[in-house]
Amino acid sequence: MIQIILIISFLLLLSYSALLVYYRKSWGSIPDFTADVQSKLNTQISIIIPARNEEENIGHCLQSIIEQSYPKHLFEVLVVDDHSTDNTAAIIESFAAHNVKLISLKDYLSANEINSYKKKAIEISIQQSNGELIVTSDADCIFPKNWLTTIASFYESKRPAFIVMPVLISYGKKMIEVFQSLDFMTLQGITGASVHKKFHSMCNGANLAYTKAAFTAVNGFKGIDNIASGDDMLLMHKIYNRFPNNIEYLKSQEVIVKTNPVSTIQQFFNQRIRWASKADQFDDKRIFVVLIIVYFLNVLMMALPIIALLCNCSVTLFNTQVSTFNFYACLLLIKTIFELFFLYPVAKFFNQTKLLWWFPMAQPFHIVYTVIAGWLGKFGKYTWKERSVK
């Protein structure tokens, strides 16, 4: 039995390593985009930001938007206050002179009426928007000065229906924040690689753009509006099914959006469980196969050291006698090497290569959280923005 487990672990690691090599090659093939500052841009953009109890962040977020280099008459900002109980709405209103519009979700829905308030907030905003291009983000994000200019230039040069863009989690001195930045950067690299090669659908709602026409063509969130999460990836897959050749990844340091980390392990697990909760909602079987490989590899990587402690025996593998503990150590080393091989060019793009020194030490927690979050995402519930969601 132990021999079978070790062989399955090896085969899963082999598949996973091949995936990482493919992702690295794909990431390297994405062309870096530079905005054409000489051309006259004319795309009307509507920025949509749902906000719930974000008084500490929304002011900094909106300030970075009004300081954009993009012409002021070509963009509007719609911020949806989702039943906040703090000063979020008042802070949003203080930016009214800068073409920032406050939409109160309580005027349309009562508290605890539906399961996905964020999707409803975006939907209502799009109905009231004037832009040709919808750009979505979050209330705790900060945007580089040329963010909108680069997005508009990319859109006018390629005319995609859906644009996926990079997001960076900032970090402080807490180890959980350092881990989040590392872990999220890995996901961002896979996102860019998979979108560019049309291998599977991945994105993050903190930095997305899509045409209002594409959103309307797929009937918006209809069919996925009962799912609490998925305002980004589930919508992306709907648009991909309708416009498979019009999905693009915008690789430029000028559009890297920075977002805040969560500050506790409990908040981190809530966030990751929320992300994992939409995994079985995908019609995209390509990403489902990847998720299965990654999940079960991590399950075995968590189980093997326990097996080694309980039964530190030797088994014959490939005509070689090996101990279970040494076999596990080799698997862990190989996994770490291939992940670092993939992650280095991604970290270089984000100017975060110094974080890679922490990567080997983060491995045990990464394995454990992947298994727990994946399980609870399917069978558990989570709390997000003071709401309990199944």
N, C-alpha and C positions, 0 to 999 in steps of 0.2 A: 504493500500500500504506500509506504513512504517513497519507494522507488518511483511509483507512478506520479505522486505529487511533485517530486523533484523534476521529473521529465516534463510535466505540464508547465511547471514554473519556468523551465529553461526555454520551452517553445514560445510561451507568452512573452518572455523577455526578448527573444529573438525577433518576434513580430513587432514589439514595441520599439526596439532599437532601429529596425528598418524604417518604421514610421518617422522616428526622429531624424534619421538621415534624409528622408524624403522632405520633411518639413524644413530642414536647414537649407537644402538645395532650393526649395521653392521660395523661402524667404529671401535668399540671395538673388533670385531672379526677378524680384519685384523692382521695377525702375523707381528711382528717387524722383519725385516730382518737384519742380520749381515753378512757382507762379510767374506768368508773363506780365511783368509790371508795366510794360509798354502798351498792352492792349487795353481798350476801354471796356470795362466790365459793366454789365447791365442786368444781371440776374437779381430779381427781387426775392429776398430770403426772409422766412419767418422762423425765428428761434423760439422753441417751445420748452419750457422748464416747469415740470411739476414740483411743488414744494410743500412739505408738511413739517411744521415745527423746525424751521431752518433759520431762526433769527441770528444764529452765530455765523452762518455761512452766506446767506443770500445777498447781503450787501457787497461782500467782496466779489461774489460771482457776477453780479450785475455791473459793478464798477469795471471789471475786466472786459465786459461786453461793450460798454459805452466808449471804451478807449480803443476800440478796434480801428484799424486803418481803412477798413471798407467804408465807402461813402454812406453817411448816416441816412440819406433818403432811400437807400436800397435795402434796408433791413428793419424789421420790427421785432419786438420781444414780447412774447405772451407768457406770463408766469401764472400758473394755476395754484392757488392756495387750497390745499386739500385738508380742510377742516382743522387748521392749525389752532392751537390753544395758547400760542405765545405771540410775539410781535412781528411774525413773518409778514403778515398782510400790510402792516403799517410801513415796514421797511420797503416793501415792493412799491407801495404808493408814493414813497418819497422820490422814486426815480421816474415818475410819470412824465416829467418834462423832457426825458430822453427817449421818448417813444416806447416806453415800457408799459404794457397794459396788464392790469391785475384782473384775473378771472377767479371768482370765488366758486369752488365746486359745490359748496353748500346751497347755492342758488339752483343747482340742478339735481343734486342727490343728497339725501340725508345720510348721517353717519351709519355705518354697518348695513347699508342697503345692498351692496354688491360685493363681489370677491376681488375685483381688480380695479381699484380707484385710479391707478396710474394710466392704464389704457383709456379709461373714460376721460381723464384729464387731457390726454393728448388728442383724443377724438374731438372733444368739444373745442379745443384750441384750433385744430385744423379747420373746423367748420367756420371759425371766425377769422381765420388768417387771410392775408392778401398775397402771400408769397407764392412763387412758382416752385421754390425749393424749400422743403421743411427740414430744419436742423433741430435735433433733439439733444438735450443734455440734462444734467442734474444740478440741484441747487448748491451742492458743495464743490462744484468744479471751478477751476480758474483757466482762462483761455489766453493763449499767446496773442500778441498784437495783430499778427497777420493771419489769424485763424480763418476768418470769413473771406478775406481776399484770396487765400489759397484755395479754399473750398470752391468759390465762385469760378476761379480760373480753371480749376480741374473740371468742374461741371461743364463749363462752356467749351472746353477742348474735347471732352469725351462724351458728353450727354448721357451719362448713366442714369438708370432709374433708381439706383440704391448705392450709396457710398458708405463704406466702412472705414473708420479712422482710428488711430492709436490713442490709448488712454494709459496714463501713468499714475500709479498710487504713490503719493508722497509718504515719507516715513520719518519718524522721530527716533528717540532713543530706545523705545520699547521693542523687545524682540518680536512680539506679535505683529508690530508694524513693519519691521524689517522682513519678516516672513511673508506678509501679505504682498509687499512690493515685489519680492522675488517670485512668488507663486503667480501673481497676476501678470508679471512680465512674461512668464512662460506661456500663459494663456494668450497673451497678446501676440506673441510670435507665431503660435499655432494659428491664431485667427488670420493674421496677414497672409501666411503661407497657404492656408486652405481656401481663403477667398480668392486669392490671385490665381490659383490653379483650378478653382471651382471644384475642389475635392469634397468639401462639405460646407454647410452654412454655419458661420460663427460671427458674432459681433457683440458690441456692448453699447447699451442705450445712452451712456454718458457722452458719446461722440458719434452720432449718426446723421446722415442726410439722405433724404429721398424726395422724389417729386410728389407734389400733391396729386398729380395725374395717376401715378403708380399706386398710391394709397387708395385712391378712389376706384381704380380698376380692379383691385382685389377685394373691394368692399371692406377696407380697413381691417379692424380686428374681429370682424364677424367670423364666428366659428372657433375663435380662441379667446373670446372676451370673458369666458367663465373661468379661465386659468389665471391665478393671481400674478404669476410672473410671465415673462415672455413677450413684453412689449417691444423687444428688440429682435431676438433670434427667431421667434415664431412668425413675426411679421416679415422678417427677411426671407424666410423660407417660402411664405406665400407669394412674395414678390418674385423670388427666384423661379418658382414654378411658372409664373406668368411671363417673366422677362429673363430667361436664363442667361442671355448674353449681355445683359445690361447691369450686372453687379460688379462693382469695382472696389479695390482697396487703394486708398490714398496714403501713400508712404511719403511723409514729409515731416521733418521736425517742427515745421511751422504750424502744424495742426495737432501737436501732442497736447491733449487736455489733461490737466492734473486734477486728481480727486483725492479726498481725504481717506485715510485708513480708518477702520473701526478700532476702538481702543482696548477692547477686552476680548478674551478667548470666546466668551459666550456670544458676543456680538458677531465675531468672526464666523462661528458655526452657524448662527442664524442666517447670515448672509450666504454662506456656501450651501446650506440646505435649501434656501430659496432658489438659488441658481440650479441646484440639482433637481429640484421638484419638476422642472419642465422637460427633463431628459426623455421621458417616455411619451411625450406629447408630439415628438417630431415624426413627420412622415419621411424625413430624410434618413434612409436606412444606412447611408454612408457614415454619418456621424454616430449612429447607433452601434455599428460594428467597432468603431474606434473606442467608444465609451466602454463597451464590454471588455475589450482587450485591456484597457487601462485599469478598469475597476477590478477585474479578477486577478490581474498581476499584483495589484496592491493588496488584495485580500490574501494572496499566498505569501507576499512579502511580509505581511503582518503575522501570518500563521507559522512560517518557517522557523523563526527564532524560538517560538514556544515549543514547536516540535523538537528542535535541537536541544533545548533545555531538558525536556521530558525524556527524550530518547536520543542521546548523543551517540548514535551508532554509525557504522560505516555501511555503505551500500555500493553495489557495482553499477557504474554508469559509463556507458561507452567503453567497456572493457577496462575501466579504471576504478580502483577502490577509493572512495572519498567519504569523509565524515559529513554528516548533515550540517554541522556548524560551519565547516570550511566552504561547503557548497553555497550556503546562504551568504556568507561573507563575500564570495566571488560574485554572486548575483547582484548584491548591493553595490559593489564596486563598479561592475559593468553598467548598471543602471545609472549611477551617478556620472560616470564618464560620458556616456552617450547624451545624457541630459545637458551636461555642461558644454559638450560639443555643439549641440543645437542652440543653446542659450547664449553663447558668447557673442555672435553677431547681432542678436536681438538686443542684448544689454549694451552693446556698442552704439546702436542706433538711439537708444534711450539715454545714453551717457550715464550708465549705471553699472559699468564693469566692476567697480569696487565692491558691489554687493555680492559678486560671485564667490568671494572668499567665505561667505556665510552659508553657501549652498550645501556643502556636505553635512554640516551640522543640522540643517533644516530637514534632511531626509526622513528621519524617524517620524517627526510630527506630520510631514506631508503624507506619508503612507497611512498613518492612523486617521488623519482628518478625511482623506479621500474615501476610506472605507465607511466611516461613520456618517459623513455628510451624504454619501451616495445612498446609503440605506435609509436614513431618515428623510431624505428628499422624496423617496418613494412611499415610505410607510409611516412617516412621522408628521409633525407639524412644526411651524416656526413662528416667531414673533417678529414683525417688521413694522417700524414706525408706530409702535404701541398697538399694533393689531395682531391678533392671533390668527394664523392662516393654516388650513390643512392642505 
